[in-house]
Amino acid sequence: MIEDDYLYKKGGVAGFGSRLKAIFGSGKFWVRSLGVIVLIAVIYYPAGMAIVHRIDDNPDFIGNYKGGSHAVNTAAALIDREVNQNRWTANDPFFLPSAALDNMPNFQTGIVYALSRFAIELSDQIGRARGSSQVDPDLDDAAGLLKFRGDKWVFDPSVSLLPGVTSEQQYRQAIRSLQNYNTRLTNGNAVFERRADNLQETLNRIANDLGSASALIDDKVENPSIFDRTADDVFYATKGRLYAYSLILRDLGTDFEQIINERQIASVWAEMIGSLQAAAALDPMVVVNGSADGIVFPNHLAGLGFYLLRARTQMREISSILQR
């Protein structure tokens, strides 16, 4: 009791409480705290976004080819670049600066979407002897894994409170599946049917996919608005899709070089790749969904759509030649 009285009288317990009250009850404390939080946010988010942000649309990108299919090799290398080298941003949580990005995530998801379509064509057409033959297990796995949503983080309360599988984990497994397939192909233990009908069907499927992409652009162009906040989402998702197709079809041309030369379509094939590359190279500072004939506020989606439709027309032309 004597010690308690001593502490109390000397301002020990009571003094400590009064000091806490003086600190936290002061308006200056909360103003300063808010100022520190705002300062951190102003520096942390913009600086982090600037460091992470990268629209990697290098038209000359190529993986470390070690045999097998050139297109499959590039597909695996492209996933590796976006997931392991450039950082996958589509599923970043709110406390990371990259969560505030939208152009890069849309570009990356567009790439993976195109690669998932290509993986389906591999498993359904090119990677099997005939339609009635067995599906290649590695290609089947890759096609399924690349269909996984790109915005899945380790925690998803809508599904479970426990840690779950992330998008990156699924895509890394897809890389391994594609690499395993190419290794087996190099060793003669897998199928890669270089037939004209396989190439034709693959082009038709990709052309159909571009048709759905053009419909999204058309919806935007028909409703122009300089305040359209989702125009850049459509632009970069489509740009990513076209960029991936430009690389895959470029290298698929190498894989099917004999067929292309026999059917004398090398020139139109090169033009098709050029159209896809021109679309992927578009890089406006700010994506504007203005009027189609606008000067001050142009419509960048219309420009992207032009190259998309030109590439699609060239695909149809090649397909008709392959059918003869």
Secondary structure as a PSIPRED ss2 file (coil, helix, strand):
# PSIPRED VFORMAT (PSIPRED V4.0)

   1 M C   1.000  0.000  0.000
   2 I H   0.000  1.000  0.000
   3 E H   0.000  1.000  0.000
   4 D H   0.000  1.000  0.000
   5 D H   0.000  1.000  0.000
   6 Y H   0.000  1.000  0.000
   7 L H   0.000  1.000  0.000
   8 Y H   0.000  1.000  0.000
   9 K H   0.000  1.000  0.000
  10 K C   1.000  0.000  0.000
  11 G C   1.000  0.000  0.000
  12 G C   1.000  0.000  0.000
  13 V H   0.000  1.000  0.000
  14 A H   0.000  1.000  0.000
  15 G H   0.000  1.000  0.000
  16 F H   0.000  1.000  0.000
  17 G H   0.000  1.000  0.000
  18 S H   0.000  1.000  0.000
  19 R H   0.000  1.000  0.000
  20 L H   0.000  1.000  0.000
  21 K H   0.000  1.000  0.000
  22 A H   0.000  1.000  0.000
  23 I H   0.000  1.000  0.000
  24 F H   0.000  1.000  0.000
  25 G C   1.000  0.000  0.000
  26 S C   1.000  0.000  0.000
  27 G H   0.000  1.000  0.000
  28 K H   0.000  1.000  0.000
  29 F H   0.000  1.000  0.000
  30 W H   0.000  1.000  0.000
  31 V H   0.000  1.000  0.000
  32 R H   0.000  1.000  0.000
  33 S H   0.000  1.000  0.000
  34 L H   0.000  1.000  0.000
  35 G H   0.000  1.000  0.000
  36 V H   0.000  1.000  0.000
  37 I H   0.000  1.000  0.000
  38 V H   0.000  1.000  0.000
  39 L H   0.000  1.000  0.000
  40 I H   0.000  1.000  0.000
  41 A H   0.000  1.000  0.000
  42 V H   0.000  1.000  0.000
  43 I H   0.000  1.000  0.000
  44 Y H   0.000  1.000  0.000
  45 Y H   0.000  1.000  0.000
  46 P H   0.000  1.000  0.000
  47 A H   0.000  1.000  0.000
  48 G H   0.000  1.000  0.000
  49 M H   0.000  1.000  0.000
  50 A H   0.000  1.000  0.000
  51 I H   0.000  1.000  0.000
  52 V H   0.000  1.000  0.000
  53 H C   1.000  0.000  0.000
  54 R C   1.000  0.000  0.000
  55 I C   1.000  0.000  0.000
  56 D C   1.000  0.000  0.000
  57 D C   1.000  0.000  0.000
  58 N C   1.000  0.000  0.000
  59 P C   1.000  0.000  0.000
  60 D C   1.000  0.000  0.000
  61 F C   1.000  0.000  0.000
  62 I C   1.000  0.000  0.000
  63 G C   1.000  0.000  0.000
  64 N C   1.000  0.000  0.000
  65 Y C   1.000  0.000  0.000
  66 K C   1.000  0.000  0.000
  67 G C   1.000  0.000  0.000
  68 G C   1.000  0.000  0.000
  69 S C   1.000  0.000  0.000
  70 H H   0.000  1.000  0.000
  71 A H   0.000  1.000  0.000
  72 V H   0.000  1.000  0.000
  73 N H   0.000  1.000  0.000
  74 T H   0.000  1.000  0.000
  75 A H   0.000  1.000  0.000
  76 A H   0.000  1.000  0.000
  77 A H   0.000  1.000  0.000
  78 L H   0.000  1.000  0.000
  79 I H   0.000  1.000  0.000
  80 D H   0.000  1.000  0.000
  81 R H   0.000  1.000  0.000
  82 E H   0.000  1.000  0.000
  83 V H   0.000  1.000  0.000
  84 N H   0.000  1.000  0.000
  85 Q H   0.000  1.000  0.000
  86 N C   1.000  0.000  0.000
  87 R C   1.000  0.000  0.000
  88 W C   1.000  0.000  0.000
  89 T C   1.000  0.000  0.000
  90 A C   1.000  0.000  0.000
  91 N C   1.000  0.000  0.000
  92 D C   1.000  0.000  0.000
  93 P C   1.000  0.000  0.000
  94 F C   1.000  0.000  0.000
  95 F C   1.000  0.000  0.000
  96 L C   1.000  0.000  0.000
  97 P H   0.000  1.000  0.000
  98 S H   0.000  1.000  0.000
  99 A H   0.000  1.000  0.000
 100 A H   0.000  1.000  0.000
 101 L C   1.000  0.000  0.000
 102 D C   1.000  0.000  0.000
 103 N H   0.000  1.000  0.000
 104 M H   0.000  1.000  0.000
 105 P H   0.000  1.000  0.000
 106 N H   0.000  1.000  0.000
 107 F H   0.000  1.000  0.000
 108 Q H   0.000  1.000  0.000
 109 T H   0.000  1.000  0.000
 110 G H   0.000  1.000  0.000
 111 I H   0.000  1.000  0.000
 112 V H   0.000  1.000  0.000
 113 Y H   0.000  1.000  0.000
 114 A H   0.000  1.000  0.000
 115 L H   0.000  1.000  0.000
 116 S H   0.000  1.000  0.000
 117 R H   0.000  1.000  0.000
 118 F H   0.000  1.000  0.000
 119 A H   0.000  1.000  0.000
 120 I H   0.000  1.000  0.000
 121 E H   0.000  1.000  0.000
 122 L H   0.000  1.000  0.000
 123 S H   0.000  1.000  0.000
 124 D H   0.000  1.000  0.000
 125 Q H   0.000  1.000  0.000
 126 I H   0.000  1.000  0.000
 127 G C   1.000  0.000  0.000
 128 R C   1.000  0.000  0.000
 129 A C   1.000  0.000  0.000
 130 R C   1.000  0.000  0.000
 131 G C   1.000  0.000  0.000
 132 S C   1.000  0.000  0.000
 133 S C   1.000  0.000  0.000
 134 Q C   1.000  0.000  0.000
 135 V C   1.000  0.000  0.000
 136 D C   1.000  0.000  0.000
 137 P H   0.000  1.000  0.000
 138 D H   0.000  1.000  0.000
 139 L H   0.000  1.000  0.000
 140 D H   0.000  1.000  0.000
 141 D H   0.000  1.000  0.000
 142 A H   0.000  1.000  0.000
 143 A H   0.000  1.000  0.000
 144 G H   0.000  1.000  0.000
 145 L H   0.000  1.000  0.000
 146 L C   1.000  0.000  0.000
 147 K C   1.000  0.000  0.000
 148 F C   1.000  0.000  0.000
 149 R C   1.000  0.000  0.000
 150 G C   1.000  0.000  0.000
 151 D C   1.000  0.000  0.000
 152 K C   1.000  0.000  0.000
 153 W C   1.000  0.000  0.000
 154 V C   1.000  0.000  0.000
 155 F C   1.000  0.000  0.000
 156 D E   0.000  0.000  1.000
 157 P C   1.000  0.000  0.000
 158 S C   1.000  0.000  0.000
 159 V C   1.000  0.000  0.000
 160 S E   0.000  0.000  1.000
 161 L C   1.000  0.000  0.000
 162 L C   1.000  0.000  0.000
 163 P C   1.000  0.000  0.000
 164 G C   1.000  0.000  0.000
 165 V C   1.000  0.000  0.000
 166 T C   1.000  0.000  0.000
 167 S H   0.000  1.000  0.000
 168 E H   0.000  1.000  0.000
 169 Q H   0.000  1.000  0.000
 170 Q H   0.000  1.000  0.000
 171 Y H   0.000  1.000  0.000
 172 R H   0.000  1.000  0.000
 173 Q H   0.000  1.000  0.000
 174 A H   0.000  1.000  0.000
 175 I H   0.000  1.000  0.000
 176 R H   0.000  1.000  0.000
 177 S H   0.000  1.000  0.000
 178 L H   0.000  1.000  0.000
 179 Q H   0.000  1.000  0.000
 180 N H   0.000  1.000  0.000
 181 Y H   0.000  1.000  0.000
 182 N H   0.000  1.000  0.000
 183 T H   0.000  1.000  0.000
 184 R H   0.000  1.000  0.000
 185 L H   0.000  1.000  0.000
 186 T H   0.000  1.000  0.000
 187 N C   1.000  0.000  0.000
 188 G C   1.000  0.000  0.000
 189 N C   1.000  0.000  0.000
 190 A C   1.000  0.000  0.000
 191 V C   1.000  0.000  0.000
 192 F C   1.000  0.000  0.000
 193 E C   1.000  0.000  0.000
 194 R C   1.000  0.000  0.000
 195 R C   1.000  0.000  0.000
 196 A H   0.000  1.000  0.000
 197 D H   0.000  1.000  0.000
 198 N H   0.000  1.000  0.000
 199 L H   0.000  1.000  0.000
 200 Q H   0.000  1.000  0.000
 201 E H   0.000  1.000  0.000
 202 T H   0.000  1.000  0.000
 203 L H   0.000  1.000  0.000
 204 N H   0.000  1.000  0.000
 205 R H   0.000  1.000  0.000
 206 I H   0.000  1.000  0.000
 207 A H   0.000  1.000  0.000
 208 N H   0.000  1.000  0.000
 209 D H   0.000  1.000  0.000
 210 L H   0.000  1.000  0.000
 211 G H   0.000  1.000  0.000
 212 S H   0.000  1.000  0.000
 213 A H   0.000  1.000  0.000
 214 S H   0.000  1.000  0.000
 215 A H   0.000  1.000  0.000
 216 L H   0.000  1.000  0.000
 217 I H   0.000  1.000  0.000
 218 D H   0.000  1.000  0.000
 219 D H   0.000  1.000  0.000
 220 K H   0.000  1.000  0.000
 221 V H   0.000  1.000  0.000
 222 E C   1.000  0.000  0.000
 223 N C   1.000  0.000  0.000
 224 P C   1.000  0.000  0.000
 225 S E   0.000  0.000  1.000
 226 I C   1.000  0.000  0.000
 227 F C   1.000  0.000  0.000
 228 D C   1.000  0.000  0.000
 229 R C   1.000  0.000  0.000
 230 T C   1.000  0.000  0.000
 231 A H   0.000  1.000  0.000
 232 D H   0.000  1.000  0.000
 233 D H   0.000  1.000  0.000
 234 V H   0.000  1.000  0.000
 235 F H   0.000  1.000  0.000
 236 Y H   0.000  1.000  0.000
 237 A H   0.000  1.000  0.000
 238 T H   0.000  1.000  0.000
 239 K H   0.000  1.000  0.000
 240 G H   0.000  1.000  0.000
 241 R H   0.000  1.000  0.000
 242 L H   0.000  1.000  0.000
 243 Y H   0.000  1.000  0.000
 244 A H   0.000  1.000  0.000
 245 Y H   0.000  1.000  0.000
 246 S H   0.000  1.000  0.000
 247 L H   0.000  1.000  0.000
 248 I H   0.000  1.000  0.000
 249 L H   0.000  1.000  0.000
 250 R H   0.000  1.000  0.000
 251 D H   0.000  1.000  0.000
 252 L H   0.000  1.000  0.000
 253 G H   0.000  1.000  0.000
 254 T H   0.000  1.000  0.000
 255 D H   0.000  1.000  0.000
 256 F C   1.000  0.000  0.000
 257 E H   0.000  1.000  0.000
 258 Q H   0.000  1.000  0.000
 259 I H   0.000  1.000  0.000
 260 I H   0.000  1.000  0.000
 261 N H   0.000  1.000  0.000
 262 E H   0.000  1.000  0.000
 263 R C   1.000  0.000  0.000
 264 Q C   1.000  0.000  0.000
 265 I C   1.000  0.000  0.000
 266 A H   0.000  1.000  0.000
 267 S H   0.000  1.000  0.000
 268 V H   0.000  1.000  0.000
 269 W H   0.000  1.000  0.000
 270 A H   0.000  1.000  0.000
 271 E H   0.000  1.000  0.000
 272 M H   0.000  1.000  0.000
 273 I H   0.000  1.000  0.000
 274 G H   0.000  1.000  0.000
 275 S H   0.000  1.000  0.000
 276 L H   0.000  1.000  0.000
 277 Q H   0.000  1.000  0.000
 278 A H   0.000  1.000  0.000
 279 A H   0.000  1.000  0.000
 280 A H   0.000  1.000  0.000
 281 A H   0.000  1.000  0.000
 282 L C   1.000  0.000  0.000
 283 D C   1.000  0.000  0.000
 284 P C   1.000  0.000  0.000
 285 M C   1.000  0.000  0.000
 286 V C   1.000  0.000  0.000
 287 V C   1.000  0.000  0.000
 288 V C   1.000  0.000  0.000
 289 N E   0.000  0.000  1.000
 290 G C   1.000  0.000  0.000
 291 S C   1.000  0.000  0.000
 292 A C   1.000  0.000  0.000
 293 D C   1.000  0.000  0.000
 294 G C   1.000  0.000  0.000
 295 I C   1.000  0.000  0.000
 296 V C   1.000  0.000  0.000
 297 F C   1.000  0.000  0.000
 298 P C   1.000  0.000  0.000
 299 N E   0.000  0.000  1.000
 300 H H   0.000  1.000  0.000
 301 L H   0.000  1.000  0.000
 302 A H   0.000  1.000  0.000
 303 G H   0.000  1.000  0.000
 304 L H   0.000  1.000  0.000
 305 G H   0.000  1.000  0.000
 306 F H   0.000  1.000  0.000
 307 Y H   0.000  1.000  0.000
 308 L H   0.000  1.000  0.000
 309 L H   0.000  1.000  0.000
 310 R H   0.000  1.000  0.000
 311 A H   0.000  1.000  0.000
 312 R H   0.000  1.000  0.000
 313 T H   0.000  1.000  0.000
 314 Q H   0.000  1.000  0.000
 315 M H   0.000  1.000  0.000
 316 R H   0.000  1.000  0.000
 317 E H   0.000  1.000  0.000
 318 I H   0.000  1.000  0.000
 319 S H   0.000  1.000  0.000
 320 S H   0.000  1.000  0.000
 321 I H   0.000  1.000  0.000
 322 L H   0.000  1.000  0.000
 323 Q H   0.000  1.000  0.000
 324 R C   1.000  0.000  0.000
